[in-house]
Amino acid sequence: MYPRTEYEMTEDDLNELVKACKPTPCMLIGGYAPATPQENAIRVWKNLGEKMGFDHMTAWPVYGKESRFFTAIPSETEQQREERKEE
């Protein structure tokens, strides 16, 4: 497993994350419910992880720094994973 790495997202990425966390007004018609703020935030983190190369499920804030800073474990390619397993 890789060590945690510190990342910094852009202001636009942070604004998108904050926007995703806000509740969305809706009318429930036909039994369909829109995505929850948590589901929206997870989607944004997943996209950010793909863009920046980290596992979105491992992101943690860096205390004492601005909201744009966080740590996460870098993601592996299939080849990197196989090489690690062979060692």
C-alpha positions in Angstrom: 0.0 0.0 0.0 1.3 3.4 -0.9 1.9 6.1 1.8 -0.6 8.9 2.1 0.2 11.9 -0.2 -0.9 15.5 0.2 -2.9 17.0 -2.6 -4.3 20.5 -3.3 -7.4 20.9 -5.3 -8.2 24.0 -7.3 -10.7 26.6 -6.2 -13.0 25.4 -9.0 -12.8 21.8 -7.7 -13.6 23.0 -4.1 -16.5 25.1 -5.4 -17.9 22.1 -7.2 -17.6 19.9 -4.1 -19.3 22.5 -1.9 -22.1 22.9 -4.5 -22.5 19.1 -4.6 -23.0 19.0 -0.8 -25.9 21.4 -0.8 -29.4 19.8 -0.7 -31.4 20.1 -3.9 -35.0 20.9 -3.8 -37.2 18.3 -5.5 -40.7 17.0 -5.9 -41.1 13.3 -5.7 -43.0 12.2 -8.7 -43.3 8.5 -9.7 -41.2 7.2 -6.9 -37.9 8.6 -8.2 -35.7 10.3 -5.7 -32.7 12.5 -6.9 -29.2 11.8 -5.6 -28.6 12.8 -2.0 -25.9 15.5 -1.2 -23.7 12.6 0.1 -24.0 10.7 -3.2 -23.3 13.9 -5.1 -20.2 14.6 -3.0 -18.9 11.0 -3.5 -19.4 11.4 -7.3 -17.3 14.7 -7.2 -14.6 13.0 -5.1 -14.5 10.0 -7.5 -14.0 12.4 -10.5 -11.4 14.3 -8.6 -9.5 11.1 -7.8 -9.5 10.0 -11.4 -8.3 13.5 -12.5 -5.5 13.8 -9.8 -4.6 10.1 -9.5 -5.7 9.0 -6.0 -8.2 6.6 -4.5 -11.2 8.8 -3.7 -12.3 6.6 -0.8 -9.1 7.4 1.1 -9.3 11.2 1.1 -8.9 13.0 4.4 -8.6 16.7 5.3 -5.3 18.2 6.3 -6.0 19.9 9.7 -4.5 23.4 10.1 -4.6 24.1 6.3 -7.2 25.5 4.0 -10.1 23.3 2.7 -8.4 22.7 -0.6 -5.7 20.6 1.0 -6.2 16.8 1.7 -4.3 13.6 1.9 -5.1 10.4 0.0 -3.5 7.2 -1.1 -2.3 7.4 -4.8 -4.2 5.0 -7.1 -2.4 2.1 -8.8 -2.6 0.9 -12.4 -3.2 -2.8 -12.9 0.5 -3.3 -13.9 1.6 -1.5 -10.7 -0.7 -3.7 -8.6 0.6 -6.9 -10.2 4.2 -5.9 -9.7 3.5 -5.1 -6.0 1.8 -8.5 -5.4 4.8 -10.3 -6.9 7.2 -8.8 -4.5 
